Amino acid sequence: MRDVESIFEEMRNAIPAGPVRIKEAVDAGRKIVGCYCAYTPYEVIRAAGAIPVTLCSTSATPIAAGEEHLPRNLCPLIKSSYGFALTDTCPYFHFCSVVVGETTCDGKKKMYELLNRLRPTHVMQLPQTYADGASIALWKAEIERLARRLETELGVTVTESDLKREIAKRNEERRVMEDFYALSALNPAPLSGLELNLVNEFFKVSFGDEKALELIRELTALLCDNYKGGERRIGAKKRVIVTGCPTGKSLEKVFNAIEENGGTIVAFENCGGIKPNYEMVDETLPPYDALAKKYLGIPCSCMSPNDKRLNLLERLVTDYEADGVVDIILQACHTYNVETFLVRERVKVPYIAVETDYYQSDAEQLATRMGAFIEMMG
């Protein structure tokens, strides 16, 4: 039986190999649909016979190119996304037949107008509240409109049985990740936040592959069994929940600052972690109704009011026995920045908001701030 370290190494190797697998899929006749956001209903794309992929958006490298068309005082995620596309340096974007975007913020929806010059870009008009039936009806219509667009672009038919099959499959993926995340509720945690983030990144490039899911199941079972057997890979450290804007490779500087200064990250509430996975699609409802209810319920800060995020964070602080919360705010992300007041008020543990971008020039400053924050926990 393999050990934990060999599984982590296999996952590390799989992440950069993702583009090769996508090229092989394209060569075999598969279509690729690019996605940027957790609101994208993967089940619809898969029901159309295509592979949904998460497009590159979290590196500082293409930002200068993006700024040739976009203002400098814009969110780095938006500039990075567009810069990758403009320079054709994202291998996933290169192979896309269609890109799907959502109107989560003003910057993204205007960027999509420019992106449409490079690839056919379908923009879903996202309601800004999940609190009423009218919003769910609007989002259901948008999901159906996406299905019709994919049928036209890809020359396929999206059937109800296809949707039900993919809903069940995607729910199983969520359950696998939910079981994995639950490990970090153990105290002390059986894995570091960097390792937790590694599995999140590996999950992004699993592309629905059952072998990848089985590897995560194997890792979860092995970590659990070893822990029951007395193994303590991570010592007793201050337990931190990371929340806020989408994370990525460039933001590992924050994770390092936490974990090199006496903390360990036990949960990522961000949209690359728990946020999109903690609720299932209701398989007893008609498919489009079920998808609309599930996806509109994702508690992103673009929603107003956003009580679900506050409730989720409050629950995570309790379930994961958190000693503190770190809120990552990307520069010019107004919705998450404004929401820091409400998060600070709700979490009832030491809290810090960190405003940053994708450049690494503030890494030392972050280390100093995180060191002081963790020391403050006592």
N, C-alpha and C positions, 0 to 999 in steps of 0.2 A: 504494500500500500504506500502511495506517495506521501511525503510530508508536506506541511503547510508551505514551507519556503519554495518547494519545487512548483507548487500550484501557483503561487504568486509570480514566480518567474515565467511560467507559461502564459499567464495573463499579460505580463509586461511585454512579452514578445508578440502577443496577438494584436496589441493595440496598433503598432506601426504597420502591421501586415494587413490591416483592414482595407486600405485602398486596393491592394492586390486582389483580395477576395472579391471586391466590387467589380474590378475590371474583368475578372474571370466570369462573374455573373452576367455582365453585359455581353461579353463574347459568346456566352451561352444563350443569349436572346432575352435576358431579363431586362426590365425597365427599372430605372432608379428615380426616386422622387426625393428631392432635398427638403429638409425641415430645419427650422431654427428654434422651435418653441414647444413647450410641454402641452400646449393647447392643440397641437396637431393630432387628430385622431388616426393613429397608426393603423387601427383596424380597417379603416376605409381604404387606405393605400394598399394594404396587404390583400384585401378582398378584391382589389383591382389587378392583382397578380404582380404588383411592383414591390420593390424593396425600399422602405423608408430609411433614409440615412440622416444623421445629424451633421449639418454642414459646419465647416471651420468658422470659428468666430471668437476665439479667445487668445489670440496672439497679438503682440505689439508689432510684429514684422510688417504686415501689410497696411498699417494705419496711415503711414505717410501717403501711400497711393490712394487710399480712400479719401484723404483730405484734399485731394485734387478736385473732387466734386462735392464733398461734404464739409460743413463748417467744423473748425477745430474744436469748438466748445460743445461737442456732441459726445454722447456716451461711447466709450471705446469699443463696446461690443458691436454697436452699429457700424462704426468706422472699420473695425476689423472684418466684420462679415462682408461688407461691400468691397473692401480692399482685396480680400481673398478672391472674390468673384472677378473683380476688375483685372487683376493680374493673372488670373487662371492658375493660381497656386494652391487651390484646395482641390485635391484629387477627386473628392466626392462631388463637388460642384461640377467638375469637368465632365462627369459621366451622367449628370442629371438630364432627364427629359422634361421635368417640371419641377418648380420650386413652390412650396406652400408657405405662406406667411399669414400672420394674424395682426390685427390692429391693436396690439397690446399697448403701444405708446405712439405718440405723434412722430418721433424720430424714425421709428421702424417703418411706419406706414408710408412716410415720404421716401425713405430709402428704397422701399419696394418698387416705387415708380421707376427709379433708375435701374434697379436690378432687372426689371422686366425687359430692358433693352438687351440684356445679356442672355437671359433664359426666360421662357414662358413662366410668369410668376402669378400664381393664383392667390389672392388675398382674401382671407376669411374675415368678415366684419364681426368682430367680437363684441358682444354686449358688455357693458362695464359694471354689471351687477348680476349676482346669481340669486338674488333674494325673491324673485317673483316668477310666476309661470310665463309671463310674456317674454322675458329674457330667454328662458329655456326654449320656447317656441321659435324665437328668432335664431338661436344657435342650432336648433335642429334643422331649420331651413338652410342654414349655412353649411352644415355637414352634408346634407343632401345635395346642395349645389356643388360641393367639392366632388362628391361621387359622380355627378353628371359631367363635370369638367374632366375628371380622370378617364371616364368612359370615352369622351371625345378625343382627348389627347393620346390615349394609349390604345384605342380601338378595342375596348373590352366592354363587358357588361358586369356591373356589380350587383349581385343577387343577395337576397335576404339570407339564404343559407350560407353564402360566402361570409357575410358579415357575422353571423352567429358563430361560425367556426373560428374566425379570427378574434372575436371578442373572448371566447373561451381560452384561446391560446394566449392572448395578451394578459388575461387575468391570471393565468398560471405563472407567467413571467413576473407579474407583480407579487404574487404569493412567494415565489422564490426569493425575490429581493426583500420582501417583508421579513421572511424568516432569517435572512442574513443580517438585516439591520438589527433585529432583536438581540443578536449576540452582544452588541455593545451596551445593552441595558445591564449586563452583568457587571459587577463591581468587585475588583478592577476589571476593565475591559480586556477581552482576549486578543484584540488587535488595535493597531494605532489608527489615527485618523487618516494618515497618508495611505495606509493599506486599505482602509474603507473607501477612500477616494479612488484608489487603483481599481477596485472592483466596480465602482460606479462607471469609470471610464471604460473598463472591459465590457460592461453590460451594454454601453452605447454601440460598441462594434460587434455585438453578438448577432445582430441582424436577424433575430428570431431563430437562430440555430440551436437546436435541441442539445447538441454536444456542449455548447457554451453554457447553457442553463445547467446541464448536468455537472459541469465543472464547478459552478457556484454552489450547487447542492452538496457536492463532495467537500468543498472547502468549509461550508457551514457545518456539516456533520463532523468533520475532523477537528475543527476548532472547538466545537461543543464537547466532543468526547475527550479531547485533551484537557479541557478545562475541568471537566468532571473528575478527570484523573489527577488533578492537582497542579497542572501546568499553569504558570502565570507569566505569559510572554511580556505583558506590560505591567509594570509595577503600579503601586498606588500613586496616582497623580490627580491633579485638579481636572475635573471632568467638564468639558466645554461643548456646547452646541453652537454650530455655525449656521447662521441664517443670512437672508438678504439676497443680493443679486446672483445671477447664474455664475457658477464657478468654472474653472478650467485651468489649464496648465500654467498660465501666467499668474494665477492667484495662489499657486502653491507657496508663494513667498509668505502669505498669511498663515497657511497651515504650518509651515516650517517655524515661523515665529512663535506660534503657540506651542508646538511640540518640542522645540528645543529649549523652552524656558519653563518647563515643569508642568505643562498641560498635556492633555490628550483629548482629541476630538472624538466624541462618542456618537454624534449624529450630525448629518448635513440636512437641514430642513429645506435647503434651496431646491430649485426645480430640477437640478441634476441628481437629487437624492430622494428624500422621503416624500416631499410635496406631491409629486404626481403619482406616487405608488401606494399611498396609504388607504385609498378607497378603490373598490372594485367597480367594474361596470355590472349593472344588475342584469343578469342573464335571463330573468323572468319577464322582462319588458320587451316590447318591440325594439329591434336594434337601434334605429335612429333616435328613439326616445331615450333609450338607455345611454347611448353615447353622449347625447346632449346633456343629460343630467350629470353624468360623470365628469365630462371635460369642463363644463362651465363651473363646476364646483372646485376646480383647482384654485387654491387661495393665493394667487399672485397679487402683488401690490397694485396692479392696474385696476383691480376690483374696488368698488366703493359702495357701501362700507366693506371692510375686509375682516370681519369678525372671525371667519374660519381660520385665517392665519394665526390670529392672536390665540384662539382656542387651541389650535394645534401646538403652538409653541408652549403654551401653558402645560399642556398634557405631556409634551416631550421632556420638559424640565423635570416633571415629577417621575415619569417612567424611566428616564435615563439618569436620574439622581444627579442632575447637572449642578455644578458649582458656579457656572457663569455662562453668559451668552455673548458671542461675537457676531455683530451684524456687519456684513461686508456691503458697502455701498460703492458702486462704480460712479465715477465723476459724471455729473449731469444726469444721473438717474433720479429724476425728481420724485417719482412715486415712492420708491423705497426710502429715499432720504426723508421725505415728509413723514413717512410711517414710523420712523425711528422713535418718535415721541411716544406713540401708542405702545410700541413693543417694550420700550424701557419701563413704561408704566405697568405693563401687564406681567412681565416675567418673574418679578419678585426675587431675583438673584442678581449678583453683580453683572453689569451689562456695559458693553462698549461698542460704539459704532465706529467703523474704520472706513474712511473714504479714500479710495485709491483708484489706480488705473492699471493698464497692463505692462507698463514699464517697470523695471526692477530697481530704479534709483532710490526708492523709499524702503528697500528691504531692511537696512540697518535700523532705520527709524521704527519700522514695524516691530522688529525684535525688541527694541527698547520699550515700546508701548505695551507689547504683550507680556514682557517680563514683569513690568510694573503692575499690569492688570492681574496677572496670576498671583503675584505676591500679595496683592490687595485682598485676595480671597481668604488669606490667612491659613 
